[in-house]
Amino acid sequence: MQKRGTEKAVLIYICLAAFLILCIVKIDAIAAGAGKLWNVILPLVLGMGIAYVLNIVLVRVERLYFPRSRNRLIRSTRRGAGIVISMLLVLALFTLVGRLVIPELGKAFGVIGRSIPPFLEQAADWLEKSGTFNASEYLRDVDWNSMMDKIMAVAQSGISGILNSTISVVGSVVGTVINFFIGLIFGIYILVNKERLSSQAKRILSAYLKERTVKRIARIIRTADETFSSFIIGQCTEAVILGTLCSVGMLIFDFPYAVMIGSFIGVTALIPVVGAYLGAGVGAFMILTVDPLKAVLFLIFIVVLQQLEGNLIYPRVVGSSIGLPGMWVLAAVTVGGGLMGIGGMLFGVPLTATLYKLFRSDVNRRNEKKDRWKERAPESKLPPPGNGSREEGKAAAGKPSPERSAASDRRRRTEAGREMSADRRKNNGKER
């Protein structure tokens, strides 16, 4: 029996090794197939994301939509009305951001674009006066005619490329709109049947997996759901609070571009840890083009506001909800931004928080199990649970202690003596 199990394990490992070698050899074909598959399932993945975001609002709307009413009409329309209200609330939020924040962001970038040339001219004049760099001598050696000829040649050769790029951009925009609407419809179907889909998923998992594995998967999904929903709500709330405080404070201290910079800092605050500092740097540059002294005062104001936000607002709104230390938040933002850009910065923190919670829970469970074992069997020579391989644990568990061995030996000798006495009596009876 043991030999058959070993042969089965060896066969599985050989198949896995062959599959890994095949993947390495055909990596280009696999990558191309994965790209095509992703383009096909992208609307469905987008629909799942839309359903998840809407469900965060839907759960709270259903709690307020006559929760104790026994009216059949209200109970039958609760889900549909909740979905419609959730969609209207999300649409209103995006409309508010589009009407208030995006125009201010456009003005901010316009101010930056108009301020850069005068700033560079002032910097060049200062460098010339200080003798560090003579811009006029450098510009005198430039052949402007040849440079213009090169620019015109590049422009003429790039017209066809611009047309092709325009066509591809239009096609990608149309494809994105179609994918969005397909994903929206798919997400609505998910929200309407979410209880039924959850029950079917549990039945499928229970049919093909062990009960212990099903409970572990359910715990992972529940932890991820709590972490991601808390992070999304908390991060949006924290961004609104920070942007509002920044705008109000700048208006009080009479800093220029108060609403623009406050809106920009509120948007960049959606990126954990580094977002607000990025917005502060852009805001300081905008103020620097108007008044350098106010730019320095603005930096001092942002530092104070960041301390207030980091010590009071963020721990209460976001930090305590995701349960991730600041060091790991910074690590998640850095690694996620390096791998996936802005999206990695946004989703790296809740993903890391989920893994952190699961790992911490598993470590605590194992340590508590070992502590209970030490309390129950302080003098036992068996290894504590969780150490060694399973075969060693089974062998150690099946191996009797010296006291039990001695008792079993005495029992066997006694039984052997009784059998010998019975045989002797039988033989004596036959002889007589």
C-alpha positions as CSV (number, residue, x, y, z in Angstrom):
1,M,0.0,0.0,0.0
2,Q,2.8,2.4,0.9
3,K,4.7,1.5,-2.3
4,R,1.6,2.3,-4.4
5,G,1.3,5.7,-2.7
6,T,5.0,6.4,-3.3
7,E,4.6,5.5,-7.0
8,K,1.6,7.8,-7.3
9,A,3.5,10.7,-5.7
10,V,6.5,10.2,-8.0
11,L,4.2,10.1,-11.1
12,I,2.5,13.4,-10.0
13,Y,5.9,15.1,-9.6
14,I,7.1,13.9,-13.0
15,C,3.9,15.3,-14.7
16,L,4.4,18.6,-12.9
17,A,8.0,18.8,-14.0
18,A,7.1,18.0,-17.6
19,F,4.3,20.6,-17.5
20,L,6.8,23.2,-16.1
21,I,9.3,22.4,-18.8
22,L,6.6,22.7,-21.5
23,C,5.6,26.1,-20.2
24,I,9.2,27.3,-20.2
25,V,9.8,26.1,-23.8
26,K,6.5,27.5,-25.1
27,I,6.5,30.7,-23.1
28,D,5.8,33.0,-26.1
29,A,2.8,31.0,-27.3
30,I,1.5,30.8,-23.7
31,A,1.9,34.6,-23.3
32,A,0.1,35.3,-26.6
33,G,-2.7,32.9,-25.7
34,A,-3.0,34.5,-22.2
35,G,-3.2,38.0,-23.8
36,K,-6.1,36.9,-26.1
37,L,-7.9,35.2,-23.3
38,W,-7.6,38.3,-21.2
39,N,-9.1,40.5,-24.0
40,V,-12.0,38.0,-24.2
41,I,-12.8,37.9,-20.4
42,L,-12.0,41.6,-19.8
43,P,-15.7,42.6,-19.8
44,L,-16.5,39.9,-17.3
45,V,-13.7,40.9,-15.0
46,L,-14.7,44.5,-15.3
47,G,-18.3,43.5,-14.5
48,M,-17.1,41.8,-11.3
49,G,-15.2,44.9,-10.3
50,I,-18.3,47.1,-11.0
51,A,-20.5,44.7,-9.0
52,Y,-18.1,44.7,-6.1
53,V,-17.9,48.5,-5.9
54,L,-21.7,48.9,-6.3
55,N,-22.3,46.2,-3.6
56,I,-20.4,48.3,-1.1
57,V,-23.1,51.0,-1.6
58,L,-25.9,48.4,-2.1
59,V,-25.5,46.8,1.3
60,R,-25.8,50.1,3.1
61,V,-28.8,51.2,0.9
62,E,-30.7,48.0,1.7
63,R,-30.2,48.6,5.4
64,L,-32.0,51.9,5.1
65,Y,-34.7,50.9,2.6
66,F,-37.4,50.0,5.1
67,P,-35.5,47.1,6.7
68,R,-38.3,46.1,9.1
69,S,-41.2,46.4,6.6
70,R,-43.3,43.3,5.9
71,N,-44.9,44.8,2.9
72,R,-44.6,42.4,0.0
73,L,-44.1,45.1,-2.5
74,I,-41.3,46.8,-0.6
75,R,-39.6,43.4,0.1
76,S,-39.8,42.4,-3.6
77,T,-38.5,45.7,-4.8
78,R,-35.7,46.1,-2.2
79,R,-33.0,44.7,-4.4
80,G,-34.0,46.4,-7.6
81,A,-34.5,49.8,-5.9
82,G,-31.2,49.3,-4.0
83,I,-29.3,48.7,-7.3
84,V,-30.8,51.8,-9.0
85,I,-30.1,54.0,-6.0
86,S,-26.6,52.7,-5.7
87,M,-25.9,53.4,-9.4
88,L,-27.4,56.9,-9.0
89,L,-25.2,57.6,-6.0
90,V,-22.0,56.5,-7.7
91,L,-23.0,58.4,-10.8
92,A,-23.7,61.5,-8.7
93,L,-20.3,61.1,-7.0
94,F,-18.5,60.9,-10.4
95,T,-20.5,63.8,-11.7
96,L,-19.5,65.9,-8.6
97,V,-15.9,65.0,-9.1
98,G,-16.1,65.8,-12.8
99,R,-17.8,69.2,-12.2
100,L,-15.7,70.4,-9.3
101,V,-12.4,68.6,-9.2
102,I,-11.5,67.9,-12.9
103,P,-11.8,71.5,-14.1
104,E,-9.6,72.7,-11.2
105,L,-7.1,70.0,-12.1
106,G,-7.1,71.3,-15.7
107,K,-6.6,74.8,-14.5
108,A,-3.8,73.7,-12.3
109,F,-1.9,71.9,-15.1
110,G,-2.6,75.0,-17.3
111,V,-1.0,77.2,-14.6
112,I,2.0,74.9,-14.4
113,G,2.4,74.9,-18.2
114,R,2.3,78.7,-18.4
115,S,4.6,79.1,-15.4
116,I,7.4,76.8,-16.6
117,P,8.9,79.0,-19.4
118,P,9.0,82.2,-17.2
119,F,10.5,80.2,-14.4
120,L,13.2,78.7,-16.7
121,E,14.0,82.2,-18.0
122,Q,14.3,83.6,-14.5
123,A,16.5,80.6,-13.6
124,A,18.7,81.2,-16.6
125,D,19.1,84.9,-15.8
126,W,20.0,84.1,-12.3
127,L,22.6,81.5,-13.5
128,E,24.1,84.1,-15.9
129,K,24.3,86.8,-13.3
130,S,26.0,84.4,-10.9
131,G,28.5,83.3,-13.6
132,T,27.6,79.6,-13.2
133,F,26.1,79.2,-16.7
134,N,26.1,81.5,-19.8
135,A,22.9,80.7,-21.7
136,S,23.6,83.2,-24.5
137,E,26.9,81.6,-25.5
138,Y,25.2,78.2,-25.6
139,L,22.3,79.4,-27.7
140,R,24.7,81.3,-30.1
141,D,26.3,78.0,-31.2
142,V,22.9,76.4,-32.1
143,D,22.2,76.1,-35.8
144,W,18.5,77.0,-35.8
145,N,18.1,76.5,-39.6
146,S,19.2,72.9,-39.5
147,M,17.2,72.3,-36.4
148,M,14.0,73.6,-38.0
149,D,14.7,71.4,-41.1
150,K,15.0,68.3,-38.9
151,I,11.8,69.3,-37.1
152,M,9.9,69.6,-40.4
153,A,11.3,66.3,-41.6
154,V,10.2,64.6,-38.5
155,A,6.7,66.3,-38.7
156,Q,6.2,65.2,-42.3
157,S,7.2,61.6,-41.6
158,G,5.0,61.5,-38.5
159,I,1.8,62.6,-40.2
160,S,1.0,59.0,-41.3
161,G,1.9,57.8,-37.8
162,I,-0.4,60.4,-36.3
163,L,-3.3,59.3,-38.5
164,N,-2.7,55.6,-37.6
165,S,-2.5,56.5,-34.0
166,T,-5.7,58.5,-34.2
167,I,-7.5,55.5,-35.7
168,S,-6.2,53.1,-33.1
169,V,-7.1,55.5,-30.3
170,V,-10.7,55.9,-31.6
171,G,-10.9,52.1,-31.9
172,S,-9.6,51.6,-28.4
173,V,-12.1,54.2,-27.0
174,V,-15.0,52.5,-28.7
175,G,-13.8,49.1,-27.5
176,T,-13.5,50.5,-23.9
177,V,-17.0,51.9,-24.0
178,I,-18.4,48.6,-25.3
179,N,-16.5,46.6,-22.6
180,F,-17.8,49.0,-20.0
181,F,-21.4,48.6,-20.9
182,I,-21.1,44.8,-21.2
183,G,-19.3,44.7,-17.8
184,L,-22.1,47.0,-16.3
185,I,-24.8,44.6,-17.4
186,F,-22.9,41.6,-16.2
187,G,-22.3,43.3,-12.8
188,I,-26.0,44.1,-12.5
189,Y,-26.8,40.4,-13.1
190,I,-24.3,39.5,-10.4
191,L,-25.9,41.9,-7.9
192,V,-29.4,40.6,-8.6
193,N,-28.4,36.9,-8.0
194,K,-25.5,37.4,-5.5
195,E,-27.1,35.1,-2.8
196,R,-27.8,32.4,-5.3
197,L,-24.3,32.6,-6.8
198,S,-22.8,32.4,-3.4
199,S,-24.8,29.3,-2.5
200,Q,-23.9,27.6,-5.8
201,A,-20.2,28.4,-5.2
202,K,-20.4,26.9,-1.7
203,R,-22.1,23.7,-3.1
204,I,-19.5,23.3,-5.8
205,L,-16.6,23.7,-3.4
206,S,-18.2,21.3,-0.9
207,A,-18.7,18.7,-3.7
208,Y,-15.0,18.7,-4.9
209,L,-13.0,19.8,-1.8
210,K,-12.7,18.8,1.8
211,E,-14.7,20.6,4.4
212,R,-11.5,22.0,6.0
213,T,-10.4,23.4,2.7
214,V,-13.8,25.0,2.0
215,K,-13.7,26.7,5.4
216,R,-10.2,28.0,4.7
217,I,-11.2,29.4,1.3
218,A,-14.3,31.0,2.9
219,R,-12.1,32.6,5.5
220,I,-9.7,34.0,2.9
221,I,-12.5,35.4,0.8
222,R,-14.2,37.0,3.9
223,T,-10.9,38.6,5.0
224,A,-10.2,40.0,1.6
225,D,-13.7,41.4,1.3
226,E,-13.6,43.1,4.6
227,T,-10.1,44.6,3.9
228,F,-10.8,45.8,0.4
229,S,-14.2,47.3,1.2
230,S,-12.8,49.1,4.3
231,F,-9.9,50.4,2.4
232,I,-12.0,51.7,-0.5
233,I,-14.4,53.5,1.8
234,G,-11.7,54.8,4.2
235,Q,-9.4,56.0,1.4
236,C,-12.1,57.9,-0.4
237,T,-13.3,59.5,2.9
238,E,-9.7,60.4,3.9
239,A,-9.1,62.0,0.5
240,V,-12.2,64.1,0.8
241,I,-11.3,65.2,4.3
242,L,-7.7,66.0,3.4
243,G,-8.6,68.0,0.2
244,T,-11.2,70.0,2.1
245,L,-8.9,70.8,5.0
246,C,-6.1,71.8,2.6
247,S,-8.4,74.2,0.6
248,V,-9.9,75.7,3.8
249,G,-6.5,76.2,5.4
250,M,-5.0,77.8,2.2
251,L,-8.0,80.1,2.0
252,I,-7.5,81.1,5.7
253,F,-3.8,81.8,5.1
254,D,-4.4,83.6,1.8
255,F,-2.3,81.2,-0.4
256,P,-2.9,81.4,-4.1
257,Y,-4.6,78.7,-6.1
258,A,-6.3,77.4,-2.9
259,V,-9.1,75.4,-4.6
260,M,-6.9,74.1,-7.4
261,I,-4.2,72.8,-5.0
262,G,-6.7,71.4,-2.5
263,S,-8.5,69.5,-5.3
264,F,-5.2,68.2,-6.6
265,I,-4.1,67.0,-3.2
266,G,-7.5,65.4,-2.5
267,V,-7.1,63.4,-5.8
268,T,-3.5,62.4,-5.2
269,A,-4.4,61.4,-1.6
270,L,-6.1,58.4,-3.0
271,I,-2.6,57.0,-3.4
272,P,-1.5,55.9,0.1
273,V,1.4,57.5,1.8
274,V,3.1,59.2,-1.2
275,G,0.0,60.7,-2.9
276,A,-0.3,63.7,-0.6
277,Y,3.4,64.5,-0.8
278,L,3.2,64.4,-4.6
279,G,0.3,66.9,-4.6
280,A,2.2,69.1,-2.1
281,G,5.2,69.2,-4.4
282,V,3.1,70.3,-7.4
283,G,1.2,72.9,-5.2
284,A,4.5,74.3,-3.9
285,F,5.8,74.7,-7.5
286,M,2.6,76.5,-8.5
287,I,2.9,79.0,-5.6
288,L,6.6,79.4,-6.2
289,T,5.9,81.0,-9.6
290,V,3.8,83.6,-7.7
291,D,5.5,84.2,-4.4
292,P,8.6,82.1,-3.2
293,L,8.0,83.1,0.5
294,K,4.4,81.8,0.4
295,A,5.7,78.6,-1.2
296,V,7.9,78.0,1.8
297,L,5.0,78.8,4.2
298,F,2.8,76.4,2.2
299,L,5.3,73.6,2.7
300,I,5.3,74.2,6.4
301,F,1.5,74.2,6.3
302,I,1.4,70.9,4.4
303,V,3.9,69.3,6.9
304,V,1.6,70.3,9.8
305,L,-1.4,69.1,7.9
306,Q,0.3,65.8,7.1
307,Q,1.1,65.2,10.8
308,L,-2.5,65.9,11.7
309,E,-3.7,63.6,9.0
310,G,-1.2,60.8,9.7
311,N,-1.7,60.8,13.5
312,L,-5.4,61.5,13.8
313,I,-7.4,61.1,10.5
314,Y,-5.7,58.2,8.7
315,P,-5.5,55.8,11.7
316,R,-9.1,56.4,12.5
317,V,-10.5,56.3,9.0
318,V,-8.2,53.9,7.1
319,G,-5.3,52.6,9.2
320,S,-7.4,50.8,11.9
321,S,-9.8,49.4,9.3
322,I,-7.1,47.6,7.2
323,G,-4.9,46.7,10.2
324,L,-1.6,47.1,8.4
325,P,1.4,48.8,10.0
326,G,2.8,51.9,8.3
327,M,6.1,50.2,7.3
328,W,4.2,47.5,5.3
329,V,1.9,50.2,3.8
330,L,5.0,52.0,2.4
331,A,6.4,48.7,1.2
332,A,3.1,47.8,-0.6
333,V,3.0,51.2,-2.3
334,T,6.6,50.9,-3.5
335,V,6.4,47.4,-4.8
336,G,2.9,47.8,-6.3
337,G,3.8,51.0,-8.0
338,G,6.9,49.4,-9.4
339,L,5.0,46.4,-10.8
340,M,1.7,47.9,-11.9
341,G,2.0,51.7,-11.7
342,I,-0.9,53.7,-10.2
343,G,-3.1,50.7,-10.0
344,G,-0.5,48.8,-8.1
345,M,-0.2,51.6,-5.6
346,L,-4.0,51.6,-5.1
347,F,-4.6,47.9,-4.8
348,G,-1.2,46.9,-3.3
349,V,-2.1,48.1,0.1
350,P,-5.4,46.1,0.6
351,L,-3.8,43.0,-1.0
352,T,-0.9,43.2,1.4
353,A,-3.2,43.9,4.3
354,T,-5.2,40.7,3.4
355,L,-2.0,38.6,3.3
356,Y,-0.8,40.2,6.5
357,K,-4.1,39.3,8.3
358,L,-4.1,35.8,7.1
359,F,-0.4,35.2,7.9
360,R,-0.9,36.7,11.4
361,S,-3.9,34.6,12.1
362,D,-2.1,31.4,11.0
363,V,0.9,32.3,13.2
364,N,-1.3,32.9,16.2
365,R,-3.2,29.7,15.7
366,R,0.0,27.6,15.5
367,N,1.5,29.3,18.6
368,E,-1.7,28.8,20.6
369,K,-1.8,25.1,19.5
370,K,1.8,24.6,20.7
371,D,1.1,26.4,24.0
372,R,-1.9,24.2,24.7
373,W,0.2,21.1,23.9
374,K,2.9,22.2,26.4
375,E,0.3,22.8,29.1
376,R,-1.4,19.4,28.7
377,A,1.8,17.3,28.3
378,P,4.7,19.0,30.0
379,E,6.7,15.8,30.5
380,S,5.9,14.1,27.2
381,K,8.7,13.3,24.9
382,L,6.5,13.6,21.8
383,P,7.4,16.5,19.4
384,P,5.0,19.5,19.5
385,P,2.3,19.7,16.8
386,G,3.5,21.4,13.6
387,N,7.2,20.2,13.9
388,G,8.7,17.7,11.5
389,S,7.0,15.9,8.7
390,R,3.7,14.1,8.8
391,E,5.3,10.7,8.7
392,E,7.5,11.5,11.7
393,G,4.5,12.8,13.6
394,K,2.5,9.6,12.8
395,A,5.5,7.4,13.7
396,A,6.1,9.3,17.0
397,A,2.4,9.2,17.8
398,G,2.2,5.5,17.2
399,K,5.4,4.7,19.1
400,P,4.5,3.5,22.7
401,S,6.2,5.0,25.8
402,P,8.6,2.8,27.9
403,E,6.0,2.4,30.7
404,R,3.4,1.2,28.2
405,S,6.0,-1.2,26.6
406,A,6.8,-2.7,30.0
407,A,3.1,-3.2,30.9
408,S,2.4,-4.8,27.5
409,D,5.3,-7.2,28.0
410,R,4.1,-8.2,31.4
411,R,0.6,-8.7,30.0
412,R,1.9,-10.9,27.1
413,R,4.0,-13.0,29.6
414,T,1.0,-13.5,31.8
415,E,-1.2,-14.6,28.9
416,A,1.5,-17.0,27.7
417,G,1.8,-18.5,31.2
418,R,-1.9,-19.1,31.3
419,E,-1.9,-20.8,27.9
420,M,1.0,-23.1,29.0
421,S,-0.9,-24.0,32.2
422,A,-4.0,-24.8,30.3
423,D,-2.1,-27.0,27.9
424,R,-0.4,-28.9,30.8
425,R,-3.8,-29.6,32.4
426,K,-5.2,-30.9,29.1
427,N,-2.2,-33.2,28.7
428,N,-2.4,-34.5,32.2
429,G,-6.1,-35.3,31.7
430,K,-5.3,-37.3,28.5
431,E,-2.6,-39.3,30.2
432,R,-4.9,-40.3,33.0
